[in-house]
Amino acid sequence: MIFGKQKQVYLDNAATTPVDEKVLKVMLPYFSDKFGNASSLHYPGEEARRAVEESREVIAKSIGGKYKEIIFTSGGTESNNLTIKGLFFHFNKEGKNHIIISKIEHDCVLNACKWLEKQGADVTYLNVDKEGFVNPEDVKKAITNKTFLVSIIHGNNEVGTIQDLEAIGKIIKEKSKEILFHTDACQSFTKTNIDVKKMNLDLATLNAHKIYGPKGIGALYIREDLKKKINPLFSGGGHEFGVRSGTENVPGIVGFAKASGLTGKSEIKKMTHLRDYLIDKILKIPDTSLNGPRGEKRLCNNINISFKNIEGEAIGGYLNAKGISTSTGSACSSKSLEPSHVLKAMGLSAVVANTSIRITLSKNNTQEEVDYALEEIKRTVEILRKMSPLV
């Protein structure tokens, strides 16, 4: 990949991915030739509506849902806020105000819950173990007669930990079928198997720009009978089955559906191989440690490493100068000097958490790119350790 004159190796695919050429190709007609409003009752409008509904069907089938259970939104943040706030405003009227989440949720979930606490919500923040796993028994113990929602992220955006949603969902429904189960699956969608029925999921958040689709488009899977139990965040014309008003982003929706089919077994196998290769090679550098699990319980494209006595920001800066894009955590909080709340929840001190970098692969990365990144990581660590007063 080339940006200007500098060769670039992009290893921050958990932040966003490039739009695939196949995705762009199917989107283009809906910007000009097929530009109709999907709510209009004429041919151009019907043409747009047909594209939206066909896309809805594709995405629903990919997670084992029905097409009427997919609500299109502007992305993961909106879908998560719609779930948490929309359900709270409904269930709080019925005397239920208790929400259960983990301490390693995405910032949009954590901040939505913190805001709701000021509106009268009671939120339980579950601990995780040293690899970032939620204990399903902790979920069971946290449930009260006022619990209406459990929301647990599927594949963590920082350390790649994949939660056992099937086990958690089973425990929730055994406790009470009235308690709703939601997951933020933005990072795991297409990289792992998601079956909303098997996992007992009532709601699930998805988005496009992590899977080679466009930015600004996402979806909320919501069990069909729950649509009347979620208060819309927007007042408007009643689009998206009355759950999310606003003119549909037809090009984005069409691109989202196309992107949902681009990551198959061969792409996952390739990313998994490069992930494990990178982990093994980086861990040969003295005083390094992996954050999160190894193997199939980790997202196929995620590597998160701590480098003792070196700030992750410094490593990232040196690598960026060499054309290698990495991050120190979630893109939403990358400009913050605060240590990762995910790593702290996993038991790392603030000092150690700040020595970490996140590397996330795509189906487009090559062995040559990974080898180049490895050499520069080794060189960068050597330079920075010589400069560090702590070594």
Buried (B, 14 or more C-beta within 10 A) or exposed (E): EEEEEEEBBBBBBBBBBBBBEBBBEBBBBBEEEBEBBBBBEEEBBEBBBEBBBEBBBBBBEBBBBBBBBBBBBBBBBBBBBBBBBBBBBBBBEEEBBBBBBBBBBBBBBBBBBEBBEEEEBBBBBBEBBEBBBBBBEBBEEBBEEBBBBBBBBBBBBBBBBBBBBBBBBBBBBEBEEEBBBBBBBBBBBBBBEBEBEEBBBBBBBBBBBBBBBBBBBBBBBBBEEBBEBBBBBBEEEEBBBBBBBEEBBBBBBBBBBBBBBBBEEEBBEBBBBBBBBBBEBBEEBEEBBBBBBEEEBBBBBBBBBBBBBBBBBBBBEBBEEBBBBBBBBBEBBBEEEEBBBBBBBBBBEEEBBBBBBBBBBBBBBEEEBBBBBBEBBBEBBEBBBEEEEEE
